[in-house]
C-alpha cells in the first residue's frame, strides 16, 4: 500500500505523540514540526480513512479535568509496515541523487 504525503505525515505524528495522538494534537504537531497547516477536520478524515484501511486503531480516553473523552490513535502492525515501506522507498529514491 502506498501512502500519500498527508497520510505519511499524520502517521508519523501519531507515532511521535504516542498516548496523546488525538485530532487537535496531531494538527498542532504537523504545524510545529512539518510546517503544514491543515484543519482538524482534514486530520480527522485522514485518520478515519487510515483506520478503515487497518493502518491505525483508536480508542476513547478520559480528557483531563472532566472534559469530554478524546479519541486517541495508534498505529497497527500493518500501519507500521506501511510507514516503514514508505521510508525505505523514499530512501531508495534519494540514493544517487546529486544536486546539479
Phi and psi in radians as a Rosetta constraint file:
Dihedral C 1 N 2 CA 2 C 2 CIRCULARHARMONIC -1.684 0.35
Dihedral N 2 CA 2 C 2 N 3 CIRCULARHARMONIC 2.324 0.35
Dihedral C 2 N 3 CA 3 C 3 CIRCULARHARMONIC -1.658 0.35
Dihedral N 3 CA 3 C 3 N 4 CIRCULARHARMONIC 2.415 0.35
Dihedral C 3 N 4 CA 4 C 4 CIRCULARHARMONIC -1.327 0.35
Dihedral N 4 CA 4 C 4 N 5 CIRCULARHARMONIC 2.884 0.35
Dihedral C 4 N 5 CA 5 C 5 CIRCULARHARMONIC -1.028 0.35
Dihedral N 5 CA 5 C 5 N 6 CIRCULARHARMONIC -0.804 0.35
Dihedral C 5 N 6 CA 6 C 6 CIRCULARHARMONIC -1.154 0.35
Dihedral N 6 CA 6 C 6 N 7 CIRCULARHARMONIC -0.722 0.35
Dihedral C 6 N 7 CA 7 C 7 CIRCULARHARMONIC -1.017 0.35
Dihedral N 7 CA 7 C 7 N 8 CIRCULARHARMONIC -0.810 0.35
Dihedral C 7 N 8 CA 8 C 8 CIRCULARHARMONIC -1.013 0.35
Dihedral N 8 CA 8 C 8 N 9 CIRCULARHARMONIC -0.860 0.35
Dihedral C 8 N 9 CA 9 C 9 CIRCULARHARMONIC -1.116 0.35
Dihedral N 9 CA 9 C 9 N 10 CIRCULARHARMONIC -0.713 0.35
Dihedral C 9 N 10 CA 10 C 10 CIRCULARHARMONIC -1.151 0.35
Dihedral N 10 CA 10 C 10 N 11 CIRCULARHARMONIC -0.724 0.35
Dihedral C 10 N 11 CA 11 C 11 CIRCULARHARMONIC -1.107 0.35
Dihedral N 11 CA 11 C 11 N 12 CIRCULARHARMONIC -0.694 0.35
Dihedral C 11 N 12 CA 12 C 12 CIRCULARHARMONIC -1.123 0.35
Dihedral N 12 CA 12 C 12 N 13 CIRCULARHARMONIC -0.675 0.35
Dihedral C 12 N 13 CA 13 C 13 CIRCULARHARMONIC -1.108 0.35
Dihedral N 13 CA 13 C 13 N 14 CIRCULARHARMONIC -0.708 0.35
Dihedral C 13 N 14 CA 14 C 14 CIRCULARHARMONIC -1.017 0.35
Dihedral N 14 CA 14 C 14 N 15 CIRCULARHARMONIC -0.793 0.35
Dihedral C 14 N 15 CA 15 C 15 CIRCULARHARMONIC -1.122 0.35
Dihedral N 15 CA 15 C 15 N 16 CIRCULARHARMONIC -0.779 0.35
Dihedral C 15 N 16 CA 16 C 16 CIRCULARHARMONIC -1.114 0.35
Dihedral N 16 CA 16 C 16 N 17 CIRCULARHARMONIC -0.657 0.35
Dihedral C 16 N 17 CA 17 C 17 CIRCULARHARMONIC -1.457 0.35
Dihedral N 17 CA 17 C 17 N 18 CIRCULARHARMONIC -0.298 0.35
Dihedral C 17 N 18 CA 18 C 18 CIRCULARHARMONIC 0.933 0.35
Dihedral N 18 CA 18 C 18 N 19 CIRCULARHARMONIC -2.026 0.35
Dihedral C 18 N 19 CA 19 C 19 CIRCULARHARMONIC -1.313 0.35
Dihedral N 19 CA 19 C 19 N 20 CIRCULARHARMONIC -0.072 0.35
Dihedral C 19 N 20 CA 20 C 20 CIRCULARHARMONIC -1.911 0.35
Dihedral N 20 CA 20 C 20 N 21 CIRCULARHARMONIC 0.433 0.35
Dihedral C 20 N 21 CA 21 C 21 CIRCULARHARMONIC -1.490 0.35
Dihedral N 21 CA 21 C 21 N 22 CIRCULARHARMONIC 1.355 0.35
Dihedral C 21 N 22 CA 22 C 22 CIRCULARHARMONIC -2.095 0.35
Dihedral N 22 CA 22 C 22 N 23 CIRCULARHARMONIC 2.918 0.35
Dihedral C 22 N 23 CA 23 C 23 CIRCULARHARMONIC -0.786 0.35
Dihedral N 23 CA 23 C 23 N 24 CIRCULARHARMONIC -1.029 0.35
Dihedral C 23 N 24 CA 24 C 24 CIRCULARHARMONIC -1.158 0.35
Dihedral N 24 CA 24 C 24 N 25 CIRCULARHARMONIC -0.660 0.35
Dihedral C 24 N 25 CA 25 C 25 CIRCULARHARMONIC -1.162 0.35
Dihedral N 25 CA 25 C 25 N 26 CIRCULARHARMONIC -0.664 0.35
Dihedral C 25 N 26 CA 26 C 26 CIRCULARHARMONIC -1.130 0.35
Dihedral N 26 CA 26 C 26 N 27 CIRCULARHARMONIC -0.787 0.35
Dihedral C 26 N 27 CA 27 C 27 CIRCULARHARMONIC -1.006 0.35
Dihedral N 27 CA 27 C 27 N 28 CIRCULARHARMONIC -0.775 0.35
Dihedral C 27 N 28 CA 28 C 28 CIRCULARHARMONIC -1.136 0.35
Dihedral N 28 CA 28 C 28 N 29 CIRCULARHARMONIC -0.676 0.35
Dihedral C 28 N 29 CA 29 C 29 CIRCULARHARMONIC -1.148 0.35
Dihedral N 29 CA 29 C 29 N 30 CIRCULARHARMONIC -0.695 0.35
Dihedral C 29 N 30 CA 30 C 30 CIRCULARHARMONIC -1.082 0.35
Dihedral N 30 CA 30 C 30 N 31 CIRCULARHARMONIC -0.735 0.35
Dihedral C 30 N 31 CA 31 C 31 CIRCULARHARMONIC -1.190 0.35
Dihedral N 31 CA 31 C 31 N 32 CIRCULARHARMONIC -0.805 0.35
Dihedral C 31 N 32 CA 32 C 32 CIRCULARHARMONIC -1.210 0.35
Dihedral N 32 CA 32 C 32 N 33 CIRCULARHARMONIC -0.800 0.35
Dihedral C 32 N 33 CA 33 C 33 CIRCULARHARMONIC -1.635 0.35
Dihedral N 33 CA 33 C 33 N 34 CIRCULARHARMONIC -0.774 0.35
Dihedral C 33 N 34 CA 34 C 34 CIRCULARHARMONIC -1.682 0.35
Dihedral N 34 CA 34 C 34 N 35 CIRCULARHARMONIC -0.160 0.35
Dihedral C 34 N 35 CA 35 C 35 CIRCULARHARMONIC 1.217 0.35
Dihedral N 35 CA 35 C 35 N 36 CIRCULARHARMONIC 0.391 0.35
Dihedral C 35 N 36 CA 36 C 36 CIRCULARHARMONIC -1.813 0.35
Dihedral N 36 CA 36 C 36 N 37 CIRCULARHARMONIC 2.229 0.35
Dihedral C 36 N 37 CA 37 C 37 CIRCULARHARMONIC -1.849 0.35
Dihedral N 37 CA 37 C 37 N 38 CIRCULARHARMONIC 1.937 0.35
Dihedral C 37 N 38 CA 38 C 38 CIRCULARHARMONIC -2.308 0.35
Dihedral N 38 CA 38 C 38 N 39 CIRCULARHARMONIC 2.742 0.35
Dihedral C 38 N 39 CA 39 C 39 CIRCULARHARMONIC -1.360 0.35
Dihedral N 39 CA 39 C 39 N 40 CIRCULARHARMONIC 2.766 0.35
Dihedral C 39 N 40 CA 40 C 40 CIRCULARHARMONIC -1.055 0.35
Dihedral N 40 CA 40 C 40 N 41 CIRCULARHARMONIC -0.639 0.35
Dihedral C 40 N 41 CA 41 C 41 CIRCULARHARMONIC -1.062 0.35
Dihedral N 41 CA 41 C 41 N 42 CIRCULARHARMONIC -0.733 0.35
Dihedral C 41 N 42 CA 42 C 42 CIRCULARHARMONIC -1.111 0.35
Dihedral N 42 CA 42 C 42 N 43 CIRCULARHARMONIC -0.717 0.35
Dihedral C 42 N 43 CA 43 C 43 CIRCULARHARMONIC -1.064 0.35
Dihedral N 43 CA 43 C 43 N 44 CIRCULARHARMONIC -0.807 0.35
Dihedral C 43 N 44 CA 44 C 44 CIRCULARHARMONIC -1.077 0.35
Dihedral N 44 CA 44 C 44 N 45 CIRCULARHARMONIC -0.807 0.35
Dihedral C 44 N 45 CA 45 C 45 CIRCULARHARMONIC -1.027 0.35
Dihedral N 45 CA 45 C 45 N 46 CIRCULARHARMONIC -0.755 0.35
Dihedral C 45 N 46 CA 46 C 46 CIRCULARHARMONIC -1.158 0.35
Dihedral N 46 CA 46 C 46 N 47 CIRCULARHARMONIC -0.744 0.35
Dihedral C 46 N 47 CA 47 C 47 CIRCULARHARMONIC -1.081 0.35
Dihedral N 47 CA 47 C 47 N 48 CIRCULARHARMONIC -0.731 0.35
Dihedral C 47 N 48 CA 48 C 48 CIRCULARHARMONIC -1.115 0.35
Dihedral N 48 CA 48 C 48 N 49 CIRCULARHARMONIC -0.737 0.35
Dihedral C 48 N 49 CA 49 C 49 CIRCULARHARMONIC -1.125 0.35
Dihedral N 49 CA 49 C 49 N 50 CIRCULARHARMONIC -0.714 0.35
Dihedral C 49 N 50 CA 50 C 50 CIRCULARHARMONIC -1.098 0.35
Dihedral N 50 CA 50 C 50 N 51 CIRCULARHARMONIC -0.662 0.35
Dihedral C 50 N 51 CA 51 C 51 CIRCULARHARMONIC -1.192 0.35
Dihedral N 51 CA 51 C 51 N 52 CIRCULARHARMONIC -0.709 0.35
Dihedral C 51 N 52 CA 52 C 52 CIRCULARHARMONIC -1.092 0.35
Dihedral N 52 CA 52 C 52 N 53 CIRCULARHARMONIC -0.527 0.35
Dihedral C 52 N 53 CA 53 C 53 CIRCULARHARMONIC -1.472 0.35
Dihedral N 53 CA 53 C 53 N 54 CIRCULARHARMONIC -0.045 0.35
Dihedral C 53 N 54 CA 54 C 54 CIRCULARHARMONIC 1.397 0.35
Dihedral N 54 CA 54 C 54 N 55 CIRCULARHARMONIC 0.287 0.35
Dihedral C 54 N 55 CA 55 C 55 CIRCULARHARMONIC -1.626 0.35
Dihedral N 55 CA 55 C 55 N 56 CIRCULARHARMONIC -0.397 0.35
Dihedral C 55 N 56 CA 56 C 56 CIRCULARHARMONIC -2.298 0.35
Dihedral N 56 CA 56 C 56 N 57 CIRCULARHARMONIC 2.839 0.35
Dihedral C 56 N 57 CA 57 C 57 CIRCULARHARMONIC -2.389 0.35
Dihedral N 57 CA 57 C 57 N 58 CIRCULARHARMONIC 2.757 0.35
Dihedral C 57 N 58 CA 58 C 58 CIRCULARHARMONIC -2.447 0.35
Dihedral N 58 CA 58 C 58 N 59 CIRCULARHARMONIC 2.874 0.35
Dihedral C 58 N 59 CA 59 C 59 CIRCULARHARMONIC -2.777 0.35
Dihedral N 59 CA 59 C 59 N 60 CIRCULARHARMONIC 2.710 0.35
Dihedral C 59 N 60 CA 60 C 60 CIRCULARHARMONIC -1.520 0.35
Dihedral N 60 CA 60 C 60 N 61 CIRCULARHARMONIC 2.419 0.35
Dihedral C 60 N 61 CA 61 C 61 CIRCULARHARMONIC -2.241 0.35
Dihedral N 61 CA 61 C 61 N 62 CIRCULARHARMONIC 2.644 0.35
Dihedral C 61 N 62 CA 62 C 62 CIRCULARHARMONIC -1.148 0.35
Dihedral N 62 CA 62 C 62 N 63 CIRCULARHARMONIC 2.405 0.35
Dihedral C 62 N 63 CA 63 C 63 CIRCULARHARMONIC -1.403 0.35
Dihedral N 63 CA 63 C 63 N 64 CIRCULARHARMONIC 2.678 0.35
Dihedral C 63 N 64 CA 64 C 64 CIRCULARHARMONIC -1.109 0.35
Dihedral N 64 CA 64 C 64 N 65 CIRCULARHARMONIC 2.584 0.35
Dihedral C 64 N 65 CA 65 C 65 CIRCULARHARMONIC 1.017 0.35
Dihedral N 65 CA 65 C 65 N 66 CIRCULARHARMONIC 0.661 0.35
Dihedral C 65 N 66 CA 66 C 66 CIRCULARHARMONIC 1.275 0.35
Dihedral N 66 CA 66 C 66 N 67 CIRCULARHARMONIC 0.261 0.35
Dihedral C 66 N 67 CA 67 C 67 CIRCULARHARMONIC -1.231 0.35
Dihedral N 67 CA 67 C 67 N 68 CIRCULARHARMONIC -3.093 0.35
Dihedral C 67 N 68 CA 68 C 68 CIRCULARHARMONIC -1.315 0.35
Dihedral N 68 CA 68 C 68 N 69 CIRCULARHARMONIC 2.653 0.35
Dihedral C 68 N 69 CA 69 C 69 CIRCULARHARMONIC -1.033 0.35
Dihedral N 69 CA 69 C 69 N 70 CIRCULARHARMONIC 2.624 0.35
Dihedral C 69 N 70 CA 70 C 70 CIRCULARHARMONIC -1.852 0.35
Dihedral N 70 CA 70 C 70 N 71 CIRCULARHARMONIC 2.487 0.35
Dihedral C 70 N 71 CA 71 C 71 CIRCULARHARMONIC -1.616 0.35
Dihedral N 71 CA 71 C 71 N 72 CIRCULARHARMONIC 1.965 0.35
Dihedral C 71 N 72 CA 72 C 72 CIRCULARHARMONIC -1.836 0.35
Dihedral N 72 CA 72 C 72 N 73 CIRCULARHARMONIC 2.429 0.35
Dihedral C 72 N 73 CA 73 C 73 CIRCULARHARMONIC -1.915 0.35
Dihedral N 73 CA 73 C 73 N 74 CIRCULARHARMONIC 2.705 0.35
Dihedral C 73 N 74 CA 74 C 74 CIRCULARHARMONIC -2.543 0.35
Dihedral N 74 CA 74 C 74 N 75 CIRCULARHARMONIC 2.777 0.35
Dihedral C 74 N 75 CA 75 C 75 CIRCULARHARMONIC -1.400 0.35
Dihedral N 75 CA 75 C 75 N 76 CIRCULARHARMONIC 2.515 0.35
Dihedral C 75 N 76 CA 76 C 76 CIRCULARHARMONIC -1.532 0.35
Dihedral N 76 CA 76 C 76 N 77 CIRCULARHARMONIC 2.974 0.35
Dihedral C 76 N 77 CA 77 C 77 CIRCULARHARMONIC -0.966 0.35
Dihedral N 77 CA 77 C 77 N 78 CIRCULARHARMONIC -0.682 0.35
Dihedral C 77 N 78 CA 78 C 78 CIRCULARHARMONIC -1.142 0.35
Dihedral N 78 CA 78 C 78 N 79 CIRCULARHARMONIC -0.615 0.35
Dihedral C 78 N 79 CA 79 C 79 CIRCULARHARMONIC -1.138 0.35
Dihedral N 79 CA 79 C 79 N 80 CIRCULARHARMONIC -0.734 0.35
Dihedral C 79 N 80 CA 80 C 80 CIRCULARHARMONIC -1.082 0.35
Dihedral N 80 CA 80 C 80 N 81 CIRCULARHARMONIC -0.746 0.35
Dihedral C 80 N 81 CA 81 C 81 CIRCULARHARMONIC -1.088 0.35
Dihedral N 81 CA 81 C 81 N 82 CIRCULARHARMONIC -0.748 0.35
Dihedral C 81 N 82 CA 82 C 82 CIRCULARHARMONIC -1.131 0.35
Dihedral N 82 CA 82 C 82 N 83 CIRCULARHARMONIC -0.714 0.35
Dihedral C 82 N 83 CA 83 C 83 CIRCULARHARMONIC -1.148 0.35
Dihedral N 83 CA 83 C 83 N 84 CIRCULARHARMONIC -0.747 0.35
Dihedral C 83 N 84 CA 84 C 84 CIRCULARHARMONIC -1.163 0.35
Dihedral N 84 CA 84 C 84 N 85 CIRCULARHARMONIC -0.667 0.35
Dihedral C 84 N 85 CA 85 C 85 CIRCULARHARMONIC -1.119 0.35
Dihedral N 85 CA 85 C 85 N 86 CIRCULARHARMONIC -0.706 0.35
Dihedral C 85 N 86 CA 86 C 86 CIRCULARHARMONIC -1.122 0.35
Dihedral N 86 CA 86 C 86 N 87 CIRCULARHARMONIC -0.700 0.35
Dihedral C 86 N 87 CA 87 C 87 CIRCULARHARMONIC -1.109 0.35
Dihedral N 87 CA 87 C 87 N 88 CIRCULARHARMONIC -0.796 0.35
Dihedral C 87 N 88 CA 88 C 88 CIRCULARHARMONIC -1.138 0.35
Dihedral N 88 CA 88 C 88 N 89 CIRCULARHARMONIC -0.717 0.35
Dihedral C 88 N 89 CA 89 C 89 CIRCULARHARMONIC -1.064 0.35
Dihedral N 89 CA 89 C 89 N 90 CIRCULARHARMONIC -0.783 0.35
Dihedral C 89 N 90 CA 90 C 90 CIRCULARHARMONIC -1.137 0.35
Dihedral N 90 CA 90 C 90 N 91 CIRCULARHARMONIC -0.734 0.35
Dihedral C 90 N 91 CA 91 C 91 CIRCULARHARMONIC -1.079 0.35
Dihedral N 91 CA 91 C 91 N 92 CIRCULARHARMONIC -0.728 0.35
Dihedral C 91 N 92 CA 92 C 92 CIRCULARHARMONIC -1.107 0.35
Dihedral N 92 CA 92 C 92 N 93 CIRCULARHARMONIC -0.678 0.35
Dihedral C 92 N 93 CA 93 C 93 CIRCULARHARMONIC -1.155 0.35
Dihedral N 93 CA 93 C 93 N 94 CIRCULARHARMONIC -0.576 0.35
Dihedral C 93 N 94 CA 94 C 94 CIRCULARHARMONIC -1.340 0.35
Dihedral N 94 CA 94 C 94 N 95 CIRCULARHARMONIC -0.370 0.35
Dihedral C 94 N 95 CA 95 C 95 CIRCULARHARMONIC -1.042 0.35
Dihedral N 95 CA 95 C 95 N 96 CIRCULARHARMONIC 2.266 0.35
Dihedral C 95 N 96 CA 96 C 96 CIRCULARHARMONIC 1.418 0.35
Dihedral N 96 CA 96 C 96 N 97 CIRCULARHARMONIC -0.015 0.35
Dihedral C 96 N 97 CA 97 C 97 CIRCULARHARMONIC -1.336 0.35
Dihedral N 97 CA 97 C 97 N 98 CIRCULARHARMONIC 2.224 0.35
Dihedral C 97 N 98 CA 98 C 98 CIRCULARHARMONIC -2.184 0.35
Dihedral N 98 CA 98 C 98 N 99 CIRCULARHARMONIC 2.243 0.35
Dihedral C 98 N 99 CA 99 C 99 CIRCULARHARMONIC -1.269 0.35
Dihedral N 99 CA 99 C 99 N 100 CIRCULARHARMONIC 2.254 0.35
